[in-house]
Amino acid sequence: MIITTTDHIAGKKVVRTLGMARGNTIRARHVGKDIMAIFRNLVGGEVSEYTKMMAETREQALDRMLEEARELGANAVVCVRFMTTEVMKGAAELLAYGTAVIVEDE
């Protein structure tokens, strides 16, 4: 499956647009990670606990988007974007979305 943030794929042409594919996940902060983040904030530096959590969250949202694209019959997703929204204090949704398409070689 080809995934791109652009609307064109070099050497390919879109032969059919199948619709929007999306995948989301909602994650809540963890008290233990919050404590580590507070200590990091005091001394400075990357809050690696949250960096890892956000990377995992992005991958899960992308996997869910790709699953939906496959169900639509797509072999590529173009114009991929991410969006995040705070659902409640300490919990946020990450949404990955794009256009599911069928592409062929030019």
C-alpha positions in Angstrom: 0.0 0.0 0.0 1.4 3.4 -1.0 0.8 6.2 1.5 1.6 9.8 0.7 0.8 13.3 1.9 0.8 14.6 -1.8 -2.0 14.1 -4.3 0.3 12.7 -6.9 2.5 9.6 -6.9 5.5 9.7 -9.3 5.1 7.1 -12.1 1.5 6.3 -11.1 -1.9 7.6 -12.1 -5.1 7.5 -10.1 -7.6 5.5 -12.0 -10.3 5.4 -9.3 -11.1 7.4 -6.2 -12.8 5.3 -3.6 -13.5 7.9 -0.8 -12.0 8.9 2.5 -10.2 6.5 4.7 -9.6 7.3 8.3 -8.3 5.8 11.5 -8.3 7.2 15.0 -7.3 6.4 18.5 -7.8 8.1 21.8 -5.1 8.0 24.4 -5.1 9.2 28.0 -2.1 10.3 29.9 -0.6 7.9 32.5 0.1 9.1 36.0 3.5 7.4 36.1 4.5 9.1 32.9 3.2 12.5 34.2 5.5 12.2 37.2 8.5 11.5 34.9 7.5 14.4 32.7 7.4 16.8 35.7 10.9 15.8 36.6 12.1 16.2 33.0 10.4 19.7 32.9 12.5 20.7 35.9 15.8 19.7 34.4 14.9 20.2 30.7 15.2 17.9 27.7 12.9 15.6 25.8 10.0 14.0 27.5 10.8 10.6 25.9 7.9 8.9 27.6 5.4 11.0 25.7 7.5 11.0 22.5 7.2 7.2 22.5 3.5 7.3 23.4 2.7 9.7 20.5 4.7 7.7 18.0 2.7 4.6 19.0 -0.5 6.5 18.7 0.3 7.8 15.2 1.2 4.3 14.0 -2.1 2.9 15.4 -4.1 5.6 13.7 -2.3 5.0 10.4 -2.8 1.2 10.7 -6.5 1.8 11.2 -6.7 4.1 8.2 -4.9 1.6 6.0 -7.3 -1.2 7.2 -10.2 1.0 6.1 -8.6 1.8 2.8 -8.0 -1.9 2.1 -11.7 -2.6 2.9 -12.6 -0.1 0.2 -10.3 -1.9 -2.2 -7.6 0.7 -2.4 -3.9 0.2 -3.2 -2.9 3.7 -2.2 -3.9 6.6 0.1 -3.1 10.1 -1.0 -3.4 13.5 0.7 -2.8 11.9 4.2 -3.1 14.2 7.1 -3.1 14.0 10.9 -5.4 15.9 13.3 -5.5 15.9 17.1 -8.2 17.0 19.4 -8.4 17.1 23.2 -11.4 15.0 24.1 -11.2 15.7 27.9 -8.5 16.8 30.2 -5.6 14.4 29.9 -7.0 12.5 26.9 -6.6 13.3 23.2 -7.8 11.8 19.9 -5.4 11.4 17.0 -7.0 11.0 13.6 -5.2 10.0 10.4 -7.2 10.5 7.2 -6.7 10.6 3.4 -8.2 9.7 0.1 -8.3 6.0 -0.8 -7.5 5.4 -4.4 -6.6 2.8 -6.9 -3.4 3.6 -8.8 -1.7 2.0 -11.8 1.6 2.5 -13.5 1.7 5.3 -16.1 
